[in-house]
C-alpha cells in the first residue's frame, strides 16, 4: 500500500502515460514517485532524531 501522496500520484501518472503512450507523463510519474520516496526517508530520519 502506498502511504505517500506523491508516490501515489506518480504511479497514476506513470500508468496514464503508459496507457496513452506519453513518455513525458511516464517520466513525470517516475519523478513524483522518487520525490515521495525521498520525503519518506527524510521523515523517517526526523522520527529517529525525535526519539
C-alpha positions, 0 to 999 in steps of 0.5 A, a space after each residue: 500500500 502506498 502511504 505517500 501522496 506523491 508516490 501515489 500520484 506518480 504511479 497514476 501518472 506513470 500508468 496514464 502515460 503508459 496507457 496513452 503512450 506519453 513518455 513525458 507523463 511516464 517520466 513525470 510519474 517516475 519523478 513524483 514517485 522518487 520525490 515521495 520516496 525521498 520525503 519518506 526517508 527524510 521523515 523517517 530520519 526526523 522520527 529517529 532524531 525525535 526519539 
